[in-house]
């Protein structure tokens, strides 16, 4: 019990001290359905600030989504599959990003507005997982971008970009260094594209990029890396426990040290959090010997 309380206190202190802002819905587990009508197909997009070029298919009869929810996930239940297609006779790269999308017929390249509010310390690394299946030598891109409003315009401070040229048959991890900035960013976006030159309407139809489990890192002493422990991702009403940690008991602890036992994870590692009352909770996983093997960062649950 003392070790569990120690983890809670350490996580709170590190989070407050560093002002870290993680990527929302980074495991791409929560999605929203957008219904089509007649010749316009349904599509889905991840929640919490994520969007894609899917909106165009509701003005392009019979077109398929460029971003889809798939169950071939790196962890958890879902991942995103991006596919380069031909829409209105133009190359449309599969895309996913934090921001908004509003189709501009006069200038299609300006339809994507990337960025969500960002505050706190700048991370040192951008991480995630992908599977890439190119067509005709195509390449994909995944990157995190940081910007700041200078009073008249939005200025790009820097990017952590991974250009992907090689086909992968299984999930592959990437880690890209985030450059240091002279100023703190006030906006951030994570972007993934199945065709790296898609912004210029270049690429190969059929190229696919699967992405999952994005994260920022602030160093070797991150909360989710303390003592080599694995991170538990928390969503609105559930949590995802890493499947390889061999957890046998899952508990929730609030800031007063009160602890409740949670149900065992399902086959996808998902744990139901409906028994947690409104408040700030830490989710902790232990093995058969009672050793802590994974924990969350701390989340406010409603």
TORDOTI-272201 format. One record per residue: z, y, x of N, C-alpha, C in turn; residue number from 1. Coordinates in steps of 0.1 Angstrom, whole numbers, plus 2048, in hexadecimal, padded with zeros to 3 digits. Example, Ala and Ser with C-alpha at 12.3 -4.5 7.8 and 13.67 -1.06 7.14 Angstrom:
BEGIN
84E,7C7,884,84E,7D3,87B,84E,7DF,884,1
847,7EA,880,847,7F5,889,84F,800,881,2
***
This chain:
BEGIN
800,7F4,808,800,800,800,800,80D,809,1
808,80D,813,809,818,81C,7FB,81B,822,2
7F4,810,826,7E7,812,82C,7DD,818,822,3
7DE,814,816,7D5,81A,80B,7D8,829,80A,4
7E5,82C,809,7E8,83B,808,7E4,843,814,5
7E5,83D,820,7E0,843,82C,7D1,846,82B,6
7CA,83D,826,7BB,83F,825,7B8,84B,81B,7
7C0,84B,810,7BE,856,807,7C1,863,80D,8
7CC,864,814,7D0,871,81A,7C6,875,825,9
7C2,86B,82D,7B8,86E,838,7AB,873,832,10
7A6,86D,828,79A,870,821,79A,87E,81C,11
7A6,882,815,7A7,88F,810,7A7,89A,81B,12
7AF,897,825,7B0,8A1,830,7A2,8A3,837,13
79B,898,839,78E,89A,840,784,8A1,837,14
784,89E,82A,77A,8A4,821,77D,8B3,820,15
78A,8B7,81E,78D,8C5,81D,78A,8CC,82A,16
78E,8C6,835,78C,8CD,842,77E,8CF,845,17
775,8C6,842,767,8C8,846,75E,8CD,83B,18
762,8CE,82F,75A,8D3,825,74C,8CC,824,19
74D,8BF,824,740,8B7,824,73B,8B6,816,20
72E,8B8,815,727,8B6,808,71D,8AB,80A,21
71F,8A0,803,716,894,804,70A,896,7FB,22
700,88D,7FC,6F4,88D,7F4,6F8,887,7E6,23
6F5,88E,7DB,6F8,889,7CE,6F0,87D,7CA,24
6F6,873,7C3,6F0,867,7BF,6E7,861,7CA,25
6EE,860,7D6,6E7,85C,7E2,6E2,84E,7E1,26
6E8,846,7D9,6E4,838,7D8,6DA,836,7CD,27
6D6,841,7C6,6CC,840,7BC,6CF,836,7B1,28
6DC,836,7AD,6E0,82C,7A3,6DF,832,795,29
6E0,83F,793,6E0,845,786,6D2,84B,783,30
6CC,848,777,6BE,84D,774,6BE,852,766,31
6B4,85B,763,6B1,860,756,6A3,85C,752,32
6A2,858,745,695,854,740,68F,860,739,33
682,863,73C,67A,86D,735,66F,866,72D,34
670,867,720,667,860,717,659,866,717,35
64F,85E,717,641,863,715,63E,861,706,36
631,864,703,62C,863,6F5,61D,860,6F5,37
61A,856,6EE,60B,852,6ED,606,84D,6FB,38
5FC,855,700,5F6,851,70D,5FE,856,719,39
609,85D,716,612,862,721,61E,858,723,40
61F,853,72F,629,848,732,637,84D,734,41
641,845,731,64F,848,735,650,848,744,42
65A,84F,749,65E,84F,757,66D,851,758,43
672,84D,764,680,84F,767,682,857,774,44
68D,85E,775,690,865,782,69F,864,784,45
6A3,864,791,6B2,864,794,6B9,870,78F,46
6C5,86F,78B,6CD,87A,786,6D3,882,792,47
6DA,88D,78E,6E2,895,797,6D9,89D,7A1,48
6CF,8A3,79C,6C7,8AD,7A4,6BA,8A7,7A9,49
6B8,89A,7A7,6AB,894,7AD,6A0,896,7A3,50
694,898,7A8,688,898,7A0,67C,893,7A8,51
670,893,7A2,664,88D,7A9,658,894,7A3,52
64C,88F,7A6,640,894,7A0,63D,88D,793,53
646,885,78E,643,87D,782,640,886,776,54
644,892,775,642,89B,76A,633,89D,767,55
62B,89B,771,61C,89D,76F,616,893,766,56
61C,887,765,616,87C,75D,617,87F,74E,57
61F,889,74A,620,88C,73C,615,896,738,58
60D,89A,742,601,8A2,73F,5F4,89A,744,59
5F6,88F,74A,5EB,887,74F,5EB,879,748,60
5E3,878,73D,5E3,86C,735,5E1,85F,73D,61
5E9,855,73A,5E8,848,740,5ED,847,74E,62
5F1,852,754,5F5,852,763,603,84B,764,63
604,843,76F,611,83C,772,61A,845,77A,64
627,843,779,631,84B,781,62F,84A,790,65
632,854,797,631,854,7A6,63F,850,7AC,66
649,851,7A3,657,84D,7A7,65C,843,79C,67
661,838,7A0,666,82E,797,673,828,79B,68
67B,824,791,688,81D,794,685,80E,796,69
68A,808,7A1,688,7FA,7A3,695,7F4,7A7,70
696,7E7,7A5,6A2,7DF,7A7,6A2,7D9,7B5,71
698,7DA,7BD,698,7D6,7CB,69F,7E0,7D4,72
6AC,7E1,7D2,6B5,7EB,7D8,6BA,7E6,7E5,73
6BD,7F0,7EE,6C4,7ED,7FB,6D2,7E9,7F8,74
6D9,7F0,7EE,6E6,7ED,7E9,6E7,7F2,7DB,75
6F1,7ED,7D4,6F2,7F1,7C6,6E7,7EB,7BE,76
6E3,7F1,7B3,6DA,7EC,7A9,6CC,7F1,7AB,77
6CB,7FE,7AE,6BD,804,7AD,6BA,80B,7BA,78
6AD,80D,7BC,6A7,815,7C7,69B,81D,7C1,79
695,826,7C8,689,82D,7C3,67D,828,7CB,80
672,826,7C3,665,822,7C8,65B,82D,7C6,81
655,832,7D1,64C,83D,7D1,63E,837,7D4,82
634,83B,7CB,627,836,7CD,61D,841,7CD,83
614,841,7D6,609,84B,7D7,5FE,847,7CD,84
5FA,851,7C4,5F1,84E,7B9,5E6,858,7B9,85
5DC,856,7B1,5D1,860,7AF,5D3,866,7A0,86
5D6,873,79F,5D8,879,792,5CF,885,791,87
5C7,886,787,5BE,891,785,5B4,891,791,88
5B1,885,797,5A8,884,7A2,5AD,889,7AF,89
5BA,88C,7B0,5C0,890,7BC,5CB,886,7C1,90
5CD,886,7CE,5D8,87E,7D3,5E5,884,7CF,91
5EE,87B,7C9,5FB,87F,7C5,605,876,7CC,92
60B,87B,7D7,615,873,7DE,621,86F,7D6,93
626,863,7D7,632,860,7D1,63D,868,7D7,94
645,86F,7CF,64F,879,7D4,65C,878,7CD,95
666,87B,7D4,674,87C,7CF,67B,887,7D7,96
682,890,7D0,689,89A,7D8,694,8A0,7CF,97
69D,8A7,7D6,6A8,8AF,7CF,6A2,8BD,7CC,98
6A1,8C0,7C0,69C,8CD,7BC,696,8CC,7AE,99
68B,8D4,7AB,685,8D4,79E,676,8D3,7A0,100
66F,8CE,795,661,8CD,795,65B,8D4,788,101
652,8DD,78A,64C,8E4,77E,63D,8E5,782,102
635,8DD,77B,627,8DC,77E,620,8EA,77D,103
61A,8EE,788,612,8FB,788,603,8F7,78A,104
5FC,8F8,77F,5EE,8F5,77F,5E6,8FE,788,105
5E9,90A,789,5E2,914,792,5E4,911,7A0,106
5F0,90C,7A4,5F4,909,7B2,5FC,8FD,7B2,107
5F7,8F1,7B1,5FF,8E5,7B0,608,8E3,7BC,108
605,8E8,7C8,60D,8E6,7D3,61B,8ED,7D2,109
61B,8F7,7C9,628,8FE,7C7,630,8F9,7BC,110
62D,8ED,7B6,634,8E7,7AB,642,8E3,7AE,111
644,8DE,7BB,651,8D9,7BF,659,8E4,7C5,112
665,8E5,7C0,66F,8EF,7C4,67B,8E7,7CA,113
67B,8E6,7D7,685,8DD,7DE,692,8E5,7E1,114
69D,8DE,7DE,6AA,8E4,7E2,6B4,8E4,7D7,115
6C1,8E1,7DA,6CC,8E3,7D2,6D7,8EB,7DA,116
6E0,8F1,7D3,6EB,8F9,7DA,6F2,8F0,7E4,117
6F5,8F6,7F0,6FC,8EE,7FA,706,8F7,801,118
712,8F2,803,71C,8FA,80A,724,8F0,813,119
72B,8F6,81D,733,8EE,826,72C,8EB,833,120
732,8E2,83B,72D,8DF,848,720,8D9,848,121
717,8DC,852,70A,8D6,853,70C,8C8,85A,122
706,8BE,854,707,8B0,85A,700,8AF,867,123
703,8A5,86F,6FC,8A3,87C,6F1,899,87B,124
6F1,891,870,6E7,886,86E,6E4,884,85F,125
6D8,880,85D,6D3,87C,84F,6CF,86D,850,126
6D4,865,847,6D2,857,847,6CD,851,83A,127
6C7,845,83B,6C3,83F,82E,6BB,832,832,128
6B5,82C,827,6AE,81F,829,6A1,820,822,129
697,819,827,689,81A,821,682,80D,823,130
678,80B,81B,66D,801,81D,660,808,81B,131
657,806,824,64A,80D,823,63E,803,824,132
635,805,81A,629,7FD,81A,61D,806,819,133
617,809,825,60C,813,825,5FF,80D,821,134
5F6,815,81D,5E8,811,81B,5DF,81A,824,135
5D6,813,82B,5CC,81A,834,5D2,824,83E,136
5DD,81F,844,5E3,826,84F,5EB,833,84A,137
5EF,833,83E,5F6,83E,839,604,83F,83F,138
60B,84A,83E,618,84C,844,621,852,839,139
62E,850,839,637,855,830,641,85E,837,140
649,866,82F,652,86F,835,65F,86F,82C,141
66A,870,833,678,872,82D,67F,87D,835,142
684,887,82F,68B,891,836,695,899,82E,143
69F,89E,835,6A8,8A8,82F,6A5,8B6,834,144
6A5,8BF,82B,6A1,8CD,82F,6AD,8D6,82B,145
6AF,8E0,833,6BA,8EA,831,6B4,8F8,831,146
6B8,900,827,6B2,90E,826,6BD,918,823,147
6BA,925,824,6C3,92F,821,6BB,93B,81C,148
6C1,942,812,6BB,94E,80C,6BF,95A,814,149
6B5,961,81A,6B8,96C,823,6B8,97A,81B,150
6B8,97A,80E,6B8,986,806,6AB,989,800,151
6A0,984,806,693,987,800,68B,97A,7FF,152
68E,970,807,686,963,806,68F,958,80B,153
68A,94B,808,692,940,80D,68C,93B,81A,154
695,93A,824,691,937,832,695,928,835,155
68C,921,83B,68F,913,83F,696,914,84D,156
6A2,90F,84D,6AA,90E,859,6A7,903,862,157
6A4,8F7,85B,6A0,8EB,863,69F,8DF,85B,158
699,8D5,861,697,8C8,85A,69C,8BC,862,159
6A0,8B1,85C,6A2,8A5,863,697,89B,85D,160
68C,899,864,681,892,85E,67E,885,865,161
67A,87B,85D,676,86E,862,668,86C,85D,162
65E,86B,866,650,867,862,64F,858,864,163
64A,852,85A,64A,843,85A,63B,83F,85A,164
637,837,865,62A,833,867,628,824,866,165
633,81D,867,632,80E,868,637,807,85B,166
630,7FD,857,633,7F5,84C,640,7ED,84E,167
648,7ED,844,655,7E5,845,655,7DB,839,168
659,7CF,83C,65A,7C4,832,668,7C4,82B,169
672,7CA,832,680,7CA,82D,686,7D7,82F,170
691,7DA,829,698,7E7,82A,69B,7EA,839,171
698,7F6,83C,69A,7FB,84A,6A2,808,84A,172
6AC,808,852,6B4,814,853,6AE,81F,85C,173
6B0,82C,858,6AC,837,861,6B8,840,862,174
6B8,847,86D,6C2,851,870,6BC,85C,878,175
6BC,868,873,6B5,874,879,6BF,87F,87C,176
6BF,884,888,6C8,88F,88B,6C4,89C,884,177
6CF,8A2,87F,6CD,8AF,878,6CF,8BA,883,178
6C5,8C3,884,6C6,8CD,88F,6D1,8D7,88C,179
6D6,8DE,896,6E1,8E8,894,6DA,8F5,88F,180
6E1,8FD,887,6DC,909,882,6E4,915,886,181
6DE,921,887,6E5,92D,88A,6ED,932,87E,182
6E8,92E,872,6EF,932,865,6F2,926,85D,183
6FB,927,854,6FE,91C,84B,6F4,91C,83F,184
6EF,910,83C,6E6,90F,831,6ED,911,823,185
6E5,916,819,6EB,917,80C,6E3,90F,802,186
6D9,907,807,6D1,8FE,7FF,6CD,8F2,808,187
6CB,8E7,801,6C8,8DB,808,6BF,8D2,7FF,188
6B6,8CB,804,6AE,8C1,7FD,6AC,8B5,805,189
6AB,8A9,7FF,6A7,89D,805,699,89A,7FE,190
68F,897,807,682,895,802,67D,887,807,191
676,880,7FF,66F,873,803,661,873,7FD,192
657,86F,805,649,86F,800,642,863,806,193
63B,85C,7FD,634,850,801,627,853,809,194
622,860,808,618,865,811,61D,872,818,195
61E,872,825,624,87D,82B,61C,88A,82A,196
60F,889,828,607,895,826,604,897,818,197
60C,892,80F,60A,893,801,60A,8A2,7FC,198
612,8AB,803,612,8B9,7FF,604,8BF,800,199
5FC,8BA,808,5EE,8BE,80A,5E4,8B5,803,200
5E9,8AD,7F9,5E1,8A4,7F1,5D9,89A,7FA,201
5E0,896,804,5DA,88C,80D,5E3,87F,80D,202
5DD,874,80F,5E4,867,80F,5DB,85C,80A,203
5E1,850,808,5D9,844,804,5E0,83F,7F7,204
5D7,83E,7ED,5DC,838,7E0,5E2,82A,7E2,205
5EE,828,7DD,5F4,81A,7DE,5FF,81A,7E9,206
600,823,7F2,60B,823,7FB,618,824,7F4,207
622,81C,7F8,62F,81C,7F1,63A,81E,7FB,208
644,825,7F6,650,827,7FE,65C,825,7F5,209
665,81C,7F9,672,81A,7F2,67D,820,7FA,210
686,827,7F3,691,82E,7FA,69E,82B,7F2,211
6A9,82B,7FA,6B6,829,7F4,6C1,82D,7FE,212
6CD,830,7F9,6D9,832,801,6D8,83D,80B,213
6D5,849,807,6D5,854,810,6E3,859,813,214
6E5,85F,81E,6F2,864,822,6F1,86E,82D,215
6FB,877,82E,6FD,880,839,708,87B,841,216
708,87E,84E,713,87B,857,717,887,85F,217
724,888,861,72A,893,868,730,88F,875,218
72E,883,879,734,87E,886,73A,871,885,219
73F,86C,890,745,85E,890,752,85D,889,220
758,868,886,765,868,87E,764,86B,870,221
757,86A,86A,755,86C,85C,760,864,854,222
763,869,848,76C,862,83F,767,854,83C,223
75A,852,83A,755,845,837,753,83C,843,224
757,841,84F,756,839,85B,764,837,861,225
76F,83D,85B,77C,83B,861,780,82D,863,226
784,829,86F,788,81C,873,77D,811,86F,227
770,816,86F,765,80D,86D,764,808,85F,228
76B,80F,855,76A,80B,847,75D,80F,841,229
759,807,837,74D,80A,830,750,813,824,230
745,81A,81F,747,824,815,744,81D,807,231
74C,820,7FD,749,81D,7EF,744,829,7E8,232
738,827,7E2,732,832,7DB,736,833,7CD,233
73A,83E,7C8,73F,840,7BA,736,848,7B2,234
734,843,7A5,72B,84A,79C,734,84E,790,235
72E,852,785,735,857,779,73F,84D,774,236
73B,840,772,744,837,76C,745,829,774,237
740,829,780,740,81D,788,73F,820,797,238
742,816,79F,741,818,7AD,739,80C,7B3,239
733,80E,7BF,72C,803,7C5,733,800,7D2,240
737,7F3,7D3,73E,7EE,7DF,734,7E7,7E8,241
733,7EA,7F5,729,7E4,7FE,72B,7D4,7FD,242
720,7CD,7FA,721,7BF,7F8,726,7B6,804,243
724,7BC,810,727,7B4,81C,735,7B5,821,244
73E,7BD,81A,74C,7BF,81F,755,7B4,81A,245
751,7AB,811,759,79F,80D,766,7A4,806,246
765,7AE,7FD,770,7B3,7F6,774,7AA,7EB,247
781,7A7,7EA,787,79F,7E0,78F,7A6,7D5,248
794,7B2,7D9,79C,7BA,7D0,798,7C9,7D1,249
796,7CF,7C6,792,7DD,7C5,79D,7E5,7BE,250
7A1,7F0,7C3,7AC,7F8,7BD,7A7,807,7BD,251
7AE,80E,7B4,7AC,81D,7B3,7B9,824,7B5,252
7B9,82E,7BD,7C6,835,7C1,7C3,844,7BE,253
7CD,84A,7B7,7CC,859,7B5,7D4,860,7C0,254
7D4,86E,7BF,7DA,876,7C9,7EA,875,7C9,255
7EF,86F,7BE,7FE,86D,7BD,802,85F,7C3,256
7F8,858,7C7,7FA,84A,7CD,7FB,83F,7C2,257
7F8,843,7B6,7F8,838,7AB,7EC,830,7AD,258
7ED,823,7AC,7E2,819,7AE,7E0,810,7A2,259
7D4,80E,79E,7D0,804,794,7C6,7FA,799,260
7C7,7EE,795,7BD,7E4,799,7B1,7E5,790,261
7A5,7E4,797,798,7E5,790,792,7D7,78F,262
788,7D5,786,781,7C8,785,779,7C5,792,263
777,7B8,794,76F,7B4,7A0,761,7B9,79F,264
75A,7BC,7AA,74C,7C1,7A9,743,7B6,7A3,265
738,7BB,79C,72E,7B1,798,725,7AD,7A3,266
71A,7A6,7A0,711,7A1,7AA,70A,7AC,7B2,267
709,7B8,7AC,703,7C4,7B3,70D,7CC,7BA,268
71A,7C8,7BA,725,7D0,7C1,72A,7DB,7B8,269
727,7DC,7AB,72B,7E6,7A2,739,7E3,79D,270
741,7ED,79D,74F,7EC,797,751,7F6,78C,271
756,7F1,780,758,7FA,775,765,803,777,272
763,810,775,76E,819,777,774,81F,76A,273
771,819,75F,775,81E,752,784,81E,750,274
78B,816,758,79A,816,757,7A0,822,75E,275
799,82A,766,79E,835,76D,79E,841,764,276
7AA,848,762,7AB,854,75A,7A5,85F,761,277
7A3,86B,75A,79E,877,760,7A6,87B,76C,278
7A0,87D,777,7A8,881,783,7A0,87E,790,279
7A7,880,79B,7A1,87E,7A9,7A5,870,7AD,280
79B,868,7B0,79E,85A,7B4,797,855,7C0,281
79E,84C,7C8,798,845,7D3,797,837,7CF,282
78B,831,7D2,789,823,7D0,78A,81B,7DD,283
792,811,7DD,795,80A,7EA,793,7FB,7E8,284
78C,7F4,7F1,789,7E6,7F0,791,7DF,7FC,285
797,7D4,7F9,79E,7CC,803,799,7BD,802,286
79B,7B6,80E,797,7A8,80E,7A3,79F,80A,287
7A1,792,80C,7AB,789,808,7B9,78B,80F,288
7B8,790,81C,7C4,792,824,7CA,79F,821,289
7C4,7A7,817,7CA,7B4,814,7C5,7BF,81D,290
7BC,7BC,826,7B7,7C6,82F,7AC,7CF,828,291
7AD,7DC,82A,7A4,7E6,824,796,7E4,82B,292
78C,7E2,823,77E,7E0,829,775,7EB,825,293
778,7F3,81A,76F,7FD,816,777,807,80D,294
772,813,80C,779,81D,803,76F,829,800,295
772,830,7F6,76A,83B,7F2,76F,848,7F8,296
767,853,7F7,76B,860,7FD,775,867,7F4,297
776,863,7E8,77F,86A,7DE,776,872,7D4,298
778,86F,7C7,76F,875,7BD,777,878,7B1,299
773,883,7AA,779,887,79E,772,880,792,300
77A,877,78B,774,870,780,779,875,773,301
770,875,769,773,87A,75C,774,86F,752,302
***
